[in-house]
Amino acid sequence: DRVVGICVLASLLMAALGGCWFPLEVVPEGMKTLAHCVPSGWALEGLHRLITFGDGFTSVLKPTAVLAGFGLAATAAAARWFRV
C-alpha cells in the first residue's frame, strides 16, 4: 500500500512539474528549466512542438532521445537495485 501511495504522489508531482496541468508557455523561465528534469516535461515539449506549433518530425528528435535516456537510466537502476 505504501508503494502505491508513493508512486501516485511521484506521478502527480512529475505531472505538475512537467506541464501536464498547465502549459509551460505561461510559467517563468526557471520553471521551464525545472520541467526538463522530469520525463513528462520532455514528452509534452515534443507533443506541443508537433500539435500546437505544427513543427516537423525533426523537432521531436531531441525530446525523444532524452526520453529514451530516461528509460535506459530507469532500466539500469531497476536492474541494479531490484535484483532477485
N, C-alpha and C positions, 0 to 999 in steps of 0.2 A: 504494500500500500504506500509506503514511503517513496519508493522508486517512482511510482506513477505520479505522485504529487510533485516530486522534484522535476520530472520530465515535463509535466504540464506547466509548471512555473517557468522552466527554462524556455519552453516553446513560446509562451506568451511574452517573455522578456525579449527574446530574439525577434519575434514578430513586431513588437513595438519599436525596437531599435532599428530594425531593417526597413521600416517604412510600410509595413502591411496595414497599419491602422490609419495612416495619413500619408500624403505624398511628400517625398523628401524635398521637393522643389520649394516648399514653404518653410523649411527649417533653416536655422543658421548653419554656416559652413562647418563648424565643429561637430554638429550632429550628423552632417553628411559623412564626415570622416569616420565618426563612430559607427555609422551604419555599415561601412565596409569592413568592420571587424566581425560581422556575423554573416552566415551564408544567405540569409533572407535578403540582406541588402544588395548583394551581388545578383541574386536571382531577379529581384524587382528592377534593378538597373537594366538588365538585359531585356526584361519584359517591356519596360517603358520605352526603351530605345526602338523596339520593334513595333509596338502597338500605338503608343502615344505620339512618338516623334516621327514614326514612319521611316526610320533608318533601315539600311540593308542588313544582310546576313553577316557581313564582316564586322558590324558594330557590336555583335554579341559574342565574338570570339574571345575577348578578354574576360568578360564575366563567366563564360562557360569554362574557360581554363582555370579560373580561380575557384569555381565551384568543384571542378574535378580535383583540384588540390585539397580543398576542404574534405572531400570524400576520401581521398587517399590518406590524409592525415588521421581522419577518424577511424578508418580501417586499420591503419598501423597501430594506433593507440588501443583499439579494441583487441587486436591480436596480441599485443604485449601484456595488457592488464587483465584480460579475461581468459587466459589460457586455462584449460581444464586438465 
